[in-house]
Amino acid sequence: MRITPIRFVRDVEASRAFYAALGLAERSPATSGTWSELRAGGGSLGLHIAKDPGTHDDTGSVALQFTSDERLEPLAERLAAAGYETSPVTDETFGRFFTVRDPDGYLIQVNEADEELQGLSYEIRESAALKQ
């Protein structure tokens, strides 16, 4: 399992440029203006547009995203058996995911990322999703 902290920002491109100057490399071109994933030798950082980028309400907050090495259904079943309620598994342009709250109530996202989809631009993935 891999973990990716996600920083919510007002301007994805400006933040991407900053973290690139810091030494992180962009995983694939971020063309949507809403998401970028940067890699470093010791991990990765996701940049996501804030819910309301004109305010500071969620700008700067950090969420945790896990990418599972196993299928999501058995993982969700294991969490349910341990007493944790998960959302339904949802298909998205990057792959599939569900969410679950940790014991303190923080929402955690667990992905089953499709590596082939991750290598495509946002526009191609979104276009394919709309055709379904």
Secondary structure, 3 states (H helix, E strand, C coil): CEEEEEEEECCHHHHHHHHHHHCCEECCCCCCCCEEEEEECCEEEEEEECCCCCCCCCCCCEEEEEECCCCHHHHHHHHHHCCCCECCCEEECCEEEEEEECCCCCEEEEEEECHHHHCCCHHHHHHHHHHC
